[in-house]
Amino acid sequence: MEAQRSPVRRRGGQTMVEYVLAFVVLLGVVFALGALVGGLRSNGSRTLDLVASEYP
């Protein structure tokens, strides 16, 4: 009877590991996009400051 329950537990454990890995990858993508947006925003504001300056 133990031999029959073992594959079910392994499948359930594998599913949980896959969900955790997918969540970690999703968090990595969100943080990477946040860093990209932050960099683009700071670069954009710097560009606007240079364009809007009155220095010839």
VEXDREN-2710 file (C-alpha; in Angstrom, 1 decimal):
% VEXDREN-2710
k/r/px/py/pz
1/MET/0.0/0.0/0.0
2/GLU/2.9/2.4/0.7
3/ALA/4.2/1.8/-2.9
4/GLN/0.9/3.1/-4.3
5/ARG/0.9/6.3/-2.3
6/SER/4.4/7.2/-3.0
7/PRO/4.0/8.4/-6.7
8/VAL/1.0/10.6/-5.7
9/ARG/3.1/12.3/-3.0
10/ARG/6.0/12.8/-5.4
11/ARG/3.6/14.3/-8.0
12/GLY/2.1/16.6/-5.4
13/GLY/5.6/17.7/-4.2
14/GLN/6.7/18.3/-7.7
15/THR/3.7/20.5/-8.4
16/MET/4.5/22.5/-5.3
17/VAL/8.1/23.0/-6.3
18/GLU/7.0/24.1/-9.8
19/TYR/4.6/26.6/-8.3
20/VAL/7.3/28.0/-6.0
21/LEU/9.8/28.2/-8.9
22/ALA/7.3/29.9/-11.1
23/PHE/6.6/32.4/-8.3
24/VAL/10.3/33.1/-7.8
25/VAL/10.8/33.7/-11.5
26/LEU/7.7/36.0/-11.6
27/LEU/9.1/38.0/-8.7
28/GLY/12.5/38.2/-10.5
29/VAL/10.8/39.5/-13.7
30/VAL/8.7/42.1/-11.7
31/PHE/11.8/43.4/-10.0
32/ALA/13.8/43.5/-13.2
33/LEU/11.0/45.5/-14.9
34/GLY/10.8/47.8/-11.9
35/ALA/14.6/48.5/-12.2
36/LEU/14.2/49.1/-15.9
37/VAL/11.4/51.5/-15.4
38/GLY/13.3/53.3/-12.6
39/GLY/16.3/53.7/-14.8
40/LEU/14.3/54.9/-17.8
41/ARG/12.4/57.4/-15.6
42/SER/15.6/58.9/-14.1
43/ASN/17.2/59.1/-17.5
44/GLY/14.0/60.7/-18.9
45/SER/13.9/63.3/-16.3
46/ARG/17.5/64.1/-16.9
47/THR/16.8/64.5/-20.6
48/LEU/13.9/66.8/-19.9
49/ASP/16.1/68.9/-17.6
50/LEU/18.7/69.2/-20.3
51/VAL/16.1/70.1/-23.0
52/ALA/14.3/72.6/-20.7
53/SER/17.4/74.4/-19.5
54/GLU/17.9/77.9/-20.7
55/TYR/21.7/77.5/-21.2
56/PRO/22.5/78.0/-24.9
END
